[in-house]
Amino acid sequence: MSTLTVTNVNTGSNSTPLNIATGGTFGGSIKLESANSNIIMSGNVSMANAFIGGTNITPFDSGYKNKIINGNFDIWQRGTSNGMSGYYTADRWKSSNIGTTKIASQQSFTVGQTDVPGEPTYFMRHVVTSSAGAGNYSINHQMIENVRTLAGKTVTFSFYAKADSSKNIAIEFYQEFGSGGSPSTAVTAFVTTCALTSSWKKFIVTGSIPSISGKTLGSNNDHTLRAYFWFDAGSTYNSRTNSLGQQSGTFDIAQVQLEEGPVATAFEQRHIGQELELCRRYYMTTSDQFSMYGTTGWGYISLGPDISNMRAVPTATYTTSGNVNISLAQASAAATCLIYNCQGTVLGNIYTVFTVKLDVEL
């Protein structure tokens, strides 16, 4: 694959025309460079892969450009602050730690700030207290569904970050081939060290995701491509973190994006409703009333909301409140919907409110 580079395009007397005959094609990339920013294209222009001043201007994507879900940290269905290891704060982000402790939390940007563009509302903070130990660590990571994602491709990972003082973090991409059967051993795609300061800065990391040719996937359909932020890492993880080492500190992250190609483009601002639906494929909450006229000992079944768009049949945990004449209240998940089962204690009205959490995270 080659690149056609044209300099000084439409820049006054130095203009250099670029002509490709009608119906003609060029099999590589077209790169337009100009001493000023006046690059003008008219007529019917169709480009599959083009760059202006180092910025990818590919006009159309077959799907969402950003493979990270909730990269703008807008969705927090579970809560906004937690110190436990696992999925407890920002949707799709798993904040894990062993030995070392941390508090992961939602933080708000000041309205009108310009350090991070696009007027984001929130960023994610980790306050890490390191504890010495070879196997200790503190990480924040996202498991992207389907290890086929971007396999064999050049990718660009971009984000904004800062710390309480100058500190390094490690960025790692990791292919996990799932569970069940005899899946292939996980592979680290690439690792990069990023030097944070106390001011917001955009980081751009480019690397290659290995092909999965010849790999065996697990039978449980839970294989993933993983993006890791390493804040603290004992020596056990030296090979995965460029020997990051152990450290305490406050680490802030915003506007995380993973896209195909060698160039970082502007952060993709999806509508918050779209982002919520993407998150609800893996976790959602619902609250439903169960009310009817019943009799003693009889069982009644009601169907809850449609959950057919979730990744798999989820685990349902629930509580009930406001019970009236209820002897039994249960909620369970089926392939397409929730099922509520209640029994009454008397002849008359029976009532309860179900609050249900549905979880099928990777």
C-alpha positions as CSV (number, residue, x, y, z in Angstrom):
1,M,0.0,0.0,0.0
2,S,1.4,3.4,-1.0
3,T,0.7,7.0,-0.1
4,L,0.1,9.8,-2.6
5,T,1.3,13.1,-1.0
6,V,0.4,16.4,-2.6
7,T,1.8,19.6,-1.1
8,N,0.6,23.2,-1.3
9,V,-2.9,22.2,-2.4
10,N,-5.0,25.3,-3.3
11,T,-2.6,27.8,-1.8
12,G,-2.7,30.7,-4.2
13,S,0.1,30.9,-6.8
14,N,1.7,27.7,-5.4
15,S,-1.4,25.7,-6.1
16,T,-0.7,22.2,-7.4
17,P,-3.7,20.5,-9.1
18,L,-4.6,16.9,-8.2
19,N,-6.5,15.2,-10.9
20,I,-7.7,11.6,-10.9
21,A,-9.7,10.8,-14.0
22,T,-13.3,10.1,-13.8
23,G,-13.8,6.5,-12.6
24,G,-10.1,6.3,-11.7
25,T,-8.9,4.9,-8.4
26,F,-5.8,5.2,-6.2
27,G,-5.1,2.1,-4.1
28,G,-3.3,3.7,-1.2
29,S,-3.8,6.8,1.0
30,I,-4.1,10.4,-0.1
31,K,-2.2,12.8,2.1
32,L,-2.8,16.5,1.5
33,E,-0.2,18.9,3.0
34,S,-0.3,22.7,2.9
35,A,1.8,25.6,4.3
36,N,-1.5,27.1,5.4
37,S,-4.8,25.5,6.2
38,N,-6.6,26.4,3.0
39,I,-7.2,23.0,1.5
40,I,-10.3,23.1,-0.8
41,M,-12.0,20.2,-2.4
42,S,-15.0,20.6,-4.6
43,G,-17.3,18.5,-6.7
44,N,-17.9,14.8,-5.9
45,V,-15.1,13.7,-3.6
46,S,-15.0,10.2,-2.3
47,M,-12.1,8.9,-0.1
48,A,-11.8,5.7,1.8
49,N,-8.7,6.8,3.7
50,A,-7.3,10.3,3.6
51,F,-5.3,12.6,5.9
52,I,-5.0,16.4,6.1
53,G,-2.3,17.7,8.3
54,G,-2.0,14.3,10.0
55,T,-5.7,14.1,10.8
56,N,-7.8,11.2,9.5
57,I,-10.7,12.6,7.5
58,T,-12.4,9.3,6.6
59,P,-15.9,10.5,6.1
60,F,-17.9,7.3,6.9
61,D,-17.6,4.5,9.4
62,S,-19.4,1.2,9.1
63,G,-20.0,1.2,12.9
64,Y,-19.1,3.3,15.9
65,K,-15.6,4.6,15.6
66,N,-14.8,4.4,19.3
67,K,-14.6,0.8,20.5
68,I,-14.5,1.9,24.1
69,I,-18.0,2.2,25.7
70,N,-18.5,5.0,28.1
71,G,-15.2,6.6,27.3
72,N,-16.6,10.0,28.3
73,F,-17.6,8.6,31.7
74,D,-21.2,9.8,31.5
75,I,-22.9,6.6,32.7
76,W,-22.6,5.5,36.4
77,Q,-25.5,3.1,37.0
78,R,-23.9,1.4,40.0
79,G,-22.6,4.4,42.0
80,T,-20.1,7.2,41.9
81,S,-17.5,6.2,44.5
82,N,-16.2,2.8,45.7
83,G,-13.1,1.2,47.0
84,M,-13.9,-2.4,46.2
85,S,-12.3,-4.3,43.4
86,G,-14.6,-4.9,40.4
87,Y,-17.5,-3.3,38.6
88,Y,-18.8,-0.7,41.1
89,T,-18.6,2.8,39.5
90,A,-18.4,3.9,35.9
91,D,-20.2,1.5,33.6
92,R,-18.0,-0.9,31.6
93,W,-14.9,0.1,33.6
94,K,-13.6,-2.5,36.0
95,S,-11.4,-1.0,38.6
96,S,-9.4,-3.8,40.1
97,N,-6.8,-4.0,42.9
98,I,-5.0,-6.6,45.0
99,G,-3.0,-5.7,48.1
100,T,-2.9,-2.0,47.1
101,T,-6.0,-0.1,47.9
102,K,-7.8,2.6,45.9
103,I,-10.9,4.7,45.7
104,A,-12.4,5.1,42.3
105,S,-14.8,8.0,41.9
106,Q,-16.7,10.3,39.6
107,Q,-15.4,13.9,39.4
108,S,-17.0,16.9,37.6
109,F,-15.3,19.2,35.2
110,T,-15.7,22.9,35.8
111,V,-18.3,24.3,33.4
112,G,-16.5,26.2,30.6
113,Q,-13.0,24.7,31.2
114,T,-10.9,24.3,28.1
115,D,-8.2,21.9,29.2
116,V,-10.2,18.9,27.8
117,P,-12.2,19.9,24.7
118,G,-15.9,19.2,24.0
119,E,-17.3,20.3,27.4
120,P,-17.2,16.8,29.0
121,T,-19.2,16.6,32.3
122,Y,-17.2,14.0,34.2
123,F,-13.9,12.3,34.5
124,M,-12.8,9.2,36.5
125,R,-10.4,9.5,39.4
126,H,-8.4,6.8,41.2
127,V,-6.8,7.6,44.5
128,V,-4.2,4.8,45.0
129,T,-2.5,3.8,48.2
130,S,0.3,1.4,47.3
131,S,1.1,-1.6,49.4
132,A,4.5,-3.4,48.7
133,G,4.1,-6.8,47.3
134,A,5.2,-8.5,44.0
135,G,1.6,-9.5,43.2
136,N,0.0,-6.3,44.2
137,Y,-1.6,-3.8,41.8
138,S,-4.2,-1.2,41.0
139,I,-5.7,-1.0,37.5
140,N,-8.6,0.3,35.6
141,H,-9.6,-1.6,32.5
142,Q,-12.3,-2.2,29.9
143,M,-13.1,-5.6,28.4
144,I,-14.2,-5.1,24.8
145,E,-16.6,-7.8,23.7
146,N,-15.2,-10.2,21.1
147,V,-11.4,-10.8,20.7
148,R,-11.9,-10.5,17.0
149,T,-12.3,-6.7,17.5
150,L,-9.4,-5.0,15.6
151,A,-7.5,-8.2,15.4
152,G,-4.6,-7.8,12.9
153,K,-5.1,-4.0,12.8
154,T,-3.1,-1.0,13.6
155,V,-5.0,0.9,16.3
156,T,-4.8,4.3,18.1
157,F,-5.7,4.7,21.7
158,S,-6.1,8.3,22.9
159,F,-7.1,9.8,26.3
160,Y,-6.6,12.8,28.5
161,A,-4.9,12.2,31.9
162,K,-3.2,14.0,34.8
163,A,-1.9,13.0,38.3
164,D,-1.3,14.8,41.6
165,S,2.4,15.0,40.5
166,S,4.7,13.7,37.8
167,K,4.1,10.0,37.6
168,N,4.1,7.3,35.0
169,I,1.3,4.9,34.1
170,A,1.3,1.9,31.8
171,I,-1.1,1.3,29.0
172,E,-1.5,-2.4,28.0
173,F,-3.6,-4.1,25.3
174,Y,-4.4,-7.7,25.9
175,Q,-6.2,-10.4,23.9
176,E,-8.1,-12.9,26.2
177,F,-9.5,-15.9,24.4
178,G,-12.3,-16.7,26.8
179,S,-13.2,-19.7,29.0
180,G,-14.7,-23.1,28.5
181,G,-13.1,-25.8,26.5
182,S,-9.4,-25.3,25.7
183,P,-8.9,-21.7,24.6
184,S,-5.6,-20.3,23.6
185,T,-3.3,-18.6,26.1
186,A,-3.9,-14.8,26.5
187,V,-1.6,-12.5,24.6
188,T,-0.2,-9.0,25.4
189,A,-0.5,-7.0,22.2
190,F,1.6,-4.0,23.3
191,V,2.6,-1.9,26.3
192,T,3.4,1.8,26.5
193,T,4.5,4.0,29.3
194,C,2.9,7.5,29.6
195,A,4.3,10.3,31.7
196,L,1.6,12.2,33.5
197,T,2.0,15.6,35.0
198,S,-0.3,17.7,37.2
199,S,-2.0,19.2,34.2
200,W,-4.4,17.7,31.7
201,K,-2.6,16.3,28.6
202,K,-3.8,14.3,25.7
203,F,-1.9,11.0,25.2
204,I,-1.9,9.2,21.9
205,V,-0.7,5.6,21.7
206,T,-0.5,3.7,18.5
207,G,0.2,-0.1,18.3
208,S,-0.7,-3.3,16.5
209,I,-3.2,-5.8,17.7
210,P,-2.1,-9.3,16.7
211,S,-3.9,-11.5,14.3
212,I,-5.9,-14.3,15.9
213,S,-5.3,-16.7,13.1
214,G,-4.7,-20.2,14.5
215,K,-6.1,-19.3,17.9
216,T,-8.8,-21.3,19.7
217,L,-11.7,-19.5,21.3
218,G,-13.4,-20.6,24.5
219,S,-16.8,-22.1,24.3
220,N,-18.5,-19.7,26.8
221,N,-18.5,-16.8,24.3
222,D,-16.7,-14.4,26.7
223,H,-13.5,-13.7,24.8
224,T,-12.3,-10.1,24.8
225,L,-9.8,-7.4,23.8
226,R,-8.8,-5.6,26.9
227,A,-7.5,-2.1,27.5
228,Y,-5.6,-1.5,30.8
229,F,-4.6,1.5,32.7
230,W,-1.9,0.4,35.2
231,F,-1.4,2.8,38.1
232,D,0.5,0.5,40.5
233,A,2.2,-2.8,39.7
234,G,4.3,-5.2,41.7
235,S,7.3,-7.0,40.1
236,T,5.1,-9.9,39.0
237,Y,3.7,-7.6,36.3
238,N,7.0,-6.1,35.0
239,S,6.6,-7.7,31.6
240,R,3.1,-6.3,31.2
241,T,3.8,-2.8,32.5
242,N,7.3,-1.9,31.3
243,S,8.4,-2.4,34.9
244,L,6.1,0.4,36.1
245,G,6.7,-0.4,39.7
246,Q,4.7,0.5,42.8
247,Q,3.5,4.0,43.6
248,S,0.7,5.9,45.4
249,G,-1.0,8.9,43.9
250,T,-4.2,10.4,42.4
251,F,-4.8,9.6,38.7
252,D,-7.5,11.3,36.6
253,I,-8.7,10.0,33.2
254,A,-11.1,11.5,30.6
255,Q,-12.2,11.0,27.0
256,V,-10.9,7.5,26.3
257,Q,-11.0,6.4,22.7
258,L,-9.8,3.3,20.7
259,E,-10.1,3.4,17.0
260,E,-8.7,1.7,13.9
261,G,-5.8,3.3,12.1
262,P,-2.6,5.1,12.8
263,V,-4.0,8.5,13.6
264,A,-6.0,9.9,16.6
265,T,-9.2,11.6,15.4
266,A,-11.5,13.9,17.5
267,F,-13.2,12.2,20.4
268,E,-16.5,10.6,19.2
269,Q,-19.4,12.3,21.0
270,R,-22.2,9.8,20.9
271,H,-25.6,10.8,22.3
272,I,-26.0,9.9,25.9
273,G,-29.0,7.8,25.1
274,Q,-26.9,5.7,22.7
275,E,-24.2,5.3,25.3
276,L,-26.6,4.2,27.9
277,E,-28.0,1.5,25.6
278,L,-24.5,0.3,24.9
279,C,-23.9,0.0,28.6
280,R,-27.2,-1.8,29.2
281,R,-26.1,-4.7,27.1
282,Y,-23.9,-5.6,30.0
283,Y,-25.6,-4.2,33.1
284,M,-28.9,-2.5,33.8
285,T,-31.3,-1.8,36.6
286,T,-35.1,-1.7,36.6
287,S,-37.9,-0.9,39.0
288,D,-41.3,-2.4,38.4
289,Q,-44.6,-2.5,40.4
290,F,-46.5,-5.8,40.8
291,S,-50.2,-5.1,41.7
292,M,-53.3,-7.3,41.4
293,Y,-56.3,-8.8,43.2
294,G,-55.4,-12.2,44.5
295,T,-56.3,-14.9,47.0
296,T,-54.4,-16.8,49.8
297,G,-51.6,-19.1,48.6
298,W,-52.1,-18.5,44.9
299,G,-49.2,-17.8,42.7
300,Y,-49.1,-15.0,40.1
301,I,-46.6,-14.5,37.3
302,S,-45.9,-11.2,35.5
303,L,-43.5,-10.5,32.7
304,G,-41.1,-7.6,33.2
305,P,-39.1,-5.5,30.7
306,D,-37.5,-6.8,27.5
307,I,-33.9,-7.8,28.1
308,S,-33.2,-9.5,24.7
309,N,-30.5,-7.0,23.8
310,M,-28.3,-8.0,26.8
311,R,-25.1,-10.0,25.9
312,A,-26.5,-13.2,27.4
313,V,-29.0,-14.3,30.0
314,P,-28.0,-12.1,33.0
315,T,-27.8,-12.8,36.7
316,A,-30.7,-11.1,38.5
317,T,-30.4,-9.8,42.0
318,Y,-33.4,-8.0,43.5
319,T,-35.1,-6.4,46.5
320,T,-38.7,-5.7,47.2
321,S,-40.4,-2.8,49.0
322,G,-43.8,-1.6,49.9
323,N,-45.2,-5.1,50.3
324,V,-48.9,-5.5,50.8
325,N,-50.4,-9.0,51.5
326,I,-47.3,-10.7,50.0
327,S,-46.0,-14.0,51.2
328,L,-43.5,-14.6,48.3
329,A,-41.9,-12.3,45.8
330,Q,-39.3,-13.6,43.3
331,A,-37.6,-12.2,40.2
332,S,-35.7,-14.2,37.6
333,A,-34.2,-13.6,34.2
334,A,-35.1,-15.5,31.0
335,A,-33.6,-15.1,27.6
336,T,-35.9,-12.2,26.6
337,C,-37.5,-10.8,29.7
338,L,-37.7,-10.7,33.5
339,I,-40.2,-12.9,35.2
340,Y,-41.9,-11.9,38.5
341,N,-43.6,-14.5,40.7
342,C,-45.7,-13.5,43.7
343,Q,-48.0,-15.1,46.2
344,G,-50.7,-13.4,48.3
345,T,-51.6,-13.9,52.0
346,V,-55.3,-12.9,51.8
347,L,-58.1,-12.5,49.5
348,G,-57.7,-9.0,48.2
349,N,-55.1,-6.6,46.8
350,I,-51.4,-7.7,46.7
351,Y,-48.7,-5.3,45.9
352,T,-44.9,-5.0,45.8
353,V,-42.2,-3.0,44.1
354,F,-39.3,-5.0,42.6
355,T,-35.9,-3.3,42.2
356,V,-33.7,-5.6,40.0
357,K,-30.1,-5.5,38.9
358,L,-29.2,-7.4,35.8
359,D,-25.5,-8.3,35.3
360,V,-23.8,-10.0,32.4
361,E,-20.5,-8.2,32.4
362,L,-17.4,-9.8,30.9
